[in-house]
């Protein structure tokens, strides 16, 4: 299997969950450096593709929190070296994507639904080689987790990485339940 210099995975990570972690680990095995793009980083400020994924209710967690959750999970749950990956905002806009990722970066993705095909096409049109990875059936979704949080069902914590959960569960709950600003201690 060919190993690429730079590979990119993307997601809204609302919140980052175990299937996102599985994708990151699989993608990291194919590249020397993994770029993790957080989509919808600026809310409504930049119009992006994505249909229902683009509405505010589907995006309660701010960029800074998603960044910290991804970083925590990759280092503490997956054992990544901090120098083996970078996290960056990636609005789903072709002209912006071309400016954000290094030339020669490959886009690694899974196709679980029609949205994956649309996303893959966007990155292809942005000039990135795309590689489909088969990680099996989708069993977790951010919508499912947010619905559990909204229903005050604590089992949502079973679907996110352990160290991320220990550090950020209450912050995630606050944003999902209230969409309010809070200060991390």
Backbone torsions as a table, in degrees:
resi	resn	phi	psi	omega
1	UNK	NA	128.5	-179.4
2	UNK	-66.8	138.2	176.0
3	UNK	-105.8	124.5	-178.2
4	UNK	-93.4	156.3	178.1
5	UNK	-67.8	-51.3	-176.2
6	UNK	-128.9	133.1	176.0
7	UNK	-131.3	146.6	-177.8
8	UNK	-121.4	132.2	166.2
9	UNK	-119.1	153.1	179.5
10	UNK	-136.8	157.7	174.5
11	UNK	-174.1	162.4	174.1
12	UNK	-78.3	-30.8	179.3
13	UNK	55.1	57.7	-176.4
14	UNK	-113.3	65.0	-1.5
15	UNK	-96.6	174.9	173.6
16	UNK	-64.2	129.6	-177.0
17	UNK	-130.9	-177.5	-173.2
18	UNK	-62.5	-32.6	176.8
19	UNK	-72.3	-32.3	172.6
20	UNK	-63.0	-43.1	179.9
21	UNK	-62.7	-41.2	178.7
22	UNK	-62.6	-41.2	176.6
23	UNK	-62.2	-45.1	-179.0
24	UNK	-61.1	-43.8	179.9
25	UNK	-64.4	-45.3	179.6
26	UNK	-63.2	-43.7	-179.6
27	UNK	-65.9	-40.6	180.0
28	UNK	-60.8	-29.7	177.4
29	UNK	-70.0	-12.5	-178.1
30	UNK	-104.8	-5.6	-173.6
31	UNK	-137.4	159.8	174.8
32	UNK	-80.3	-35.6	178.9
33	UNK	-135.6	128.5	-179.2
34	UNK	-100.4	127.5	173.4
35	UNK	-101.8	126.8	179.2
36	UNK	-110.7	110.5	-177.8
37	UNK	-94.7	127.0	176.5
38	UNK	-96.2	114.8	-179.4
39	UNK	-85.5	165.1	-174.6
40	UNK	53.6	44.5	-175.9
41	UNK	-72.6	-23.0	-173.9
42	UNK	-117.7	23.7	179.5
43	UNK	59.9	-133.4	-177.3
44	UNK	-82.8	-2.9	-175.9
45	UNK	-61.4	-33.1	178.7
46	UNK	-122.6	115.0	178.7
47	UNK	-63.4	130.2	-179.6
48	UNK	-127.8	159.7	173.2
49	UNK	-72.8	166.0	174.6
50	UNK	138.7	-2.9	176.5
51	UNK	55.4	-125.0	-177.1
52	UNK	-62.4	-22.8	178.9
53	UNK	-69.7	-18.3	-174.9
54	UNK	-89.8	-6.2	-178.5
55	UNK	-79.9	151.6	-176.5
56	UNK	-56.1	-42.3	-177.2
57	UNK	-61.2	-22.9	178.8
58	UNK	-89.2	-0.4	-175.0
59	UNK	-135.6	59.4	-176.2
60	UNK	-77.0	-21.4	-174.8
61	UNK	-89.6	130.6	-179.7
62	UNK	-73.5	161.5	-178.4
63	UNK	-53.9	-48.1	-175.3
64	UNK	-57.3	-38.8	-178.8
65	UNK	-71.0	-42.3	178.5
66	UNK	-63.3	-40.7	177.1
67	UNK	-57.7	-50.8	-177.4
68	UNK	-65.4	-37.1	178.1
69	UNK	-64.6	-45.4	179.0
70	UNK	-61.9	-48.6	-179.3
71	UNK	-59.2	-46.4	179.4
72	UNK	-59.7	-47.6	-177.8
73	UNK	-65.5	-43.1	-178.0
74	UNK	-66.0	-42.1	-179.0
75	UNK	-76.9	-50.8	-170.8
76	UNK	-88.0	-29.3	-179.7
77	UNK	-97.7	-36.9	-177.5
78	UNK	-101.0	-10.3	177.3
79	UNK	75.6	22.5	178.4
80	UNK	-68.4	144.4	168.8
81	UNK	-72.9	140.3	179.5
82	UNK	-59.4	-21.5	179.8
83	UNK	-89.8	-2.8	-177.3
84	UNK	-89.2	-5.4	-178.5
85	UNK	-149.0	160.5	174.2
86	UNK	-135.9	145.9	178.3
87	UNK	-114.0	135.0	-178.8
88	UNK	-148.6	156.4	175.7
89	UNK	-75.4	133.6	179.6
90	UNK	-133.5	87.1	172.9
91	UNK	-61.6	142.9	-178.2
92	UNK	-82.7	67.9	-179.9
93	UNK	-134.8	121.2	-173.5
94	UNK	-50.8	-48.2	-176.2
95	UNK	-65.2	-31.1	179.1
96	UNK	-78.3	-42.0	179.9
97	UNK	-55.5	-42.2	-179.3
98	UNK	-59.3	-28.4	-177.6
99	UNK	-90.8	-13.9	-170.6
100	UNK	-94.3	-45.4	-172.7
101	UNK	-97.9	149.9	180.0
102	UNK	-60.8	145.0	176.6
103	UNK	-58.2	138.5	179.9
104	UNK	89.9	-1.4	177.7
105	UNK	-69.0	139.0	175.0
106	UNK	-100.1	146.3	177.5
107	UNK	-98.3	119.0	179.8
108	UNK	-104.2	129.0	-174.2
109	UNK	-147.7	165.6	170.6
110	UNK	-115.6	155.0	176.7
111	UNK	-116.6	98.3	-179.3
112	UNK	-102.2	-18.6	-177.2
113	UNK	-162.5	177.5	-177.9
114	UNK	-56.5	-33.9	180.0
115	UNK	-57.2	-37.9	178.7
116	UNK	-61.5	-37.8	178.2
117	UNK	-65.8	-44.0	179.6
118	UNK	-63.4	-42.8	179.8
119	UNK	-64.8	-44.9	178.6
120	UNK	-57.8	-43.6	180.0
121	UNK	-63.9	-40.3	177.8
122	UNK	-59.3	-46.3	-178.3
123	UNK	-70.1	-34.4	175.3
124	UNK	-63.1	-45.7	178.8
125	UNK	-66.6	-21.1	177.9
126	UNK	-83.9	-0.8	175.6
127	UNK	98.3	6.6	-179.7
128	UNK	-94.8	138.9	168.9
129	UNK	-67.1	138.9	180.0
130	UNK	-114.4	141.4	179.4
131	UNK	-127.7	122.7	176.5
132	UNK	-87.1	133.5	176.4
133	UNK	-116.0	136.7	178.6
134	UNK	-98.5	110.2	179.5
135	UNK	-113.1	16.3	179.6
136	UNK	88.7	-172.0	-176.5
137	UNK	-71.9	150.2	176.1
138	UNK	-75.9	125.6	179.9
139	UNK	-122.3	-11.9	-178.7
140	UNK	-130.2	142.4	172.6
141	UNK	-139.0	153.7	175.7
142	UNK	-61.2	-36.2	178.0
143	UNK	-60.8	-44.3	179.2
144	UNK	-59.9	-45.0	-178.9
145	UNK	-65.8	-45.6	179.5
146	UNK	-63.0	-37.3	176.9
147	UNK	-64.0	-40.4	177.5
148	UNK	-63.7	-43.4	178.4
149	UNK	-61.8	-46.2	-179.8
150	UNK	-59.9	-33.0	177.7
151	UNK	-88.0	6.8	-179.9
152	UNK	57.8	34.6	177.2
153	UNK	-91.9	106.2	-175.4
154	UNK	-67.5	-8.3	178.7
155	UNK	-66.8	-10.5	177.1
156	UNK	-57.2	-30.1	-176.9
157	UNK	-66.3	-19.9	178.3
158	UNK	-71.2	-13.3	-173.8
159	UNK	-105.3	4.8	179.3
160	UNK	-122.4	156.5	-179.1
161	UNK	-58.8	143.3	-172.8
162	UNK	-55.7	-54.4	-175.9
163	UNK	-67.7	-36.3	175.6
164	UNK	-62.3	-44.8	179.2
165	UNK	-59.5	-47.2	-177.9
166	UNK	-61.5	-36.7	-176.3
167	UNK	-86.7	-36.7	-167.2
168	UNK	-119.9	0.7	-175.2
169	UNK	-54.9	-47.3	-176.6
170	UNK	-67.9	-33.2	178.5
171	UNK	-68.6	-44.5	177.9
172	UNK	-59.7	-46.5	179.4
173	UNK	-58.6	-43.8	-179.2
174	UNK	-59.4	-45.8	-180.0
175	UNK	-67.0	-42.0	-179.1
176	UNK	-66.7	-42.4	-177.0
177	UNK	-76.8	-34.0	-172.5
178	UNK	-122.7	-18.2	-171.4
179	UNK	50.0	34.5	-178.7
180	UNK	-99.4	158.6	176.4
181	UNK	-81.5	136.2	177.7
182	UNK	-136.6	166.9	179.0
183	UNK	-111.3	130.4	177.3
184	UNK	-78.7	133.2	174.8
185	UNK	-94.2	NA	NA
